[in-house]
Amino acid sequence: MKQELKKYPKMKLVSIVYGNGDPTTATQVTQGLLQHYPNLKGIISPTTVGILAAAQVLDTSKYKGKVALTGLGTPVAMNKYVEDGTVQSFELWNPANLGYLAAYAAVNYASKKITGAAGQSVTAGKLGTFTVGADHTILLGPPLVFTKSNINNYNSWGF
């Protein structure tokens, strides 16, 4: 996040807080941010628990529509907040596609078609071909962006 922030010189990072995967803690730290920074313009939550807690706080406060919220979330949990305008957009990788790619990668590795070395290719059926990157990683690619125009197309965990 700090690296990405360098692309936006007018944007100032005022604080980093942690909800620790706990809804109560995430709610409390969101409330604390809003109290400590009454002119806060945005919150980015990299966790599904955090974005939901922040959306719930913003939805019922004077900050609704004034503080932009985005991050990683599930469409089922976030639907209400996108529909009512509390959140304009958020993202998440498609879990079915993640599992699909992981299965292909595992089969290729187990059958010794790849060793995990950078630069090797893995064809993952309907998803296409992927290249093994540094540290034996294969990245699915950009996440899905959920907005008011598409969120109702994703009404289950499996998308």
Secondary structure, 3 states (H helix, E strand, C coil): CHHHHCCCCCCCCCCCCCCCCCHHHHHHHHHHHHHHCCCCCEEEECCHHHHHHHHHHHHCCCCCCCCEEEEECCHHHHHHHHHCCCCCEEEECCHHHHHHHHHHHHHHHHCCCCCCCCCCEEECHHHCEEECCHHHCCCCCCCEEEECCCHHHCCCCCC
